[in-house]
Amino acid sequence: MKNYQNIELWFNNDETMYFIIKNFLNWNYTKKQITEFIVDKECFGTHTKDNVKYTKLDVFKALKDFTKD
């Protein structure tokens, strides 16, 4: 499994992460802005719970299927 796929699984299966990402999208933040918030501000920490590092490229790829409600 690639790192971005692992991150995507965490985003989709952790209720808090999912809720935060969806709210940012619904508030018209871009995926680039959300990526920067997650990575630069370490809003979910620096790694997933199974130790995959959040990088801008992997987080951006992990957000690809997220849409506004």
Contacts in CASP RR format, 6 or more apart in sequence:
PFRMAT RR
TARGET T0000
AUTHOR 0000-0000-0000
METHOD contacts of the structure
MODEL  1
MKNYQNIELWFNNDETMYFIIKNFLNWNYTKKQITEFIVDKECFGTHTKD
NVKYTKLDVFKALKDFTKD
2 58 0 8 1.000
3 52 0 8 1.000
3 53 0 8 1.000
3 55 0 8 1.000
3 58 0 8 1.000
4 57 0 8 1.000
4 58 0 8 1.000
4 59 0 8 1.000
4 61 0 8 1.000
4 62 0 8 1.000
5 62 0 8 1.000
6 48 0 8 1.000
6 50 0 8 1.000
6 52 0 8 1.000
7 48 0 8 1.000
7 52 0 8 1.000
7 54 0 8 1.000
7 58 0 8 1.000
7 59 0 8 1.000
7 61 0 8 1.000
7 62 0 8 1.000
8 61 0 8 1.000
8 62 0 8 1.000
8 63 0 8 1.000
8 64 0 8 1.000
8 65 0 8 1.000
10 17 0 8 1.000
10 44 0 8 1.000
10 48 0 8 1.000
10 49 0 8 1.000
11 17 0 8 1.000
11 18 0 8 1.000
11 21 0 8 1.000
11 62 0 8 1.000
11 63 0 8 1.000
11 66 0 8 1.000
12 18 0 8 1.000
17 44 0 8 1.000
20 43 0 8 1.000
21 34 0 8 1.000
21 63 0 8 1.000
21 66 0 8 1.000
22 66 0 8 1.000
22 68 0 8 1.000
22 69 0 8 1.000
24 33 0 8 1.000
24 34 0 8 1.000
24 37 0 8 1.000
25 31 0 8 1.000
25 34 0 8 1.000
25 66 0 8 1.000
25 67 0 8 1.000
25 68 0 8 1.000
25 69 0 8 1.000
26 68 0 8 1.000
26 69 0 8 1.000
29 37 0 8 1.000
31 60 0 8 1.000
31 63 0 8 1.000
31 64 0 8 1.000
31 66 0 8 1.000
32 60 0 8 1.000
34 63 0 8 1.000
35 56 0 8 1.000
35 59 0 8 1.000
35 60 0 8 1.000
35 63 0 8 1.000
36 56 0 8 1.000
37 43 0 8 1.000
38 44 0 8 1.000
38 54 0 8 1.000
38 59 0 8 1.000
39 54 0 8 1.000
39 55 0 8 1.000
39 56 0 8 1.000
39 59 0 8 1.000
42 54 0 8 1.000
44 54 0 8 1.000
45 54 0 8 1.000
46 53 0 8 1.000
46 54 0 8 1.000
47 53 0 8 1.000
47 54 0 8 1.000
48 54 0 8 1.000
52 58 0 8 1.000
END
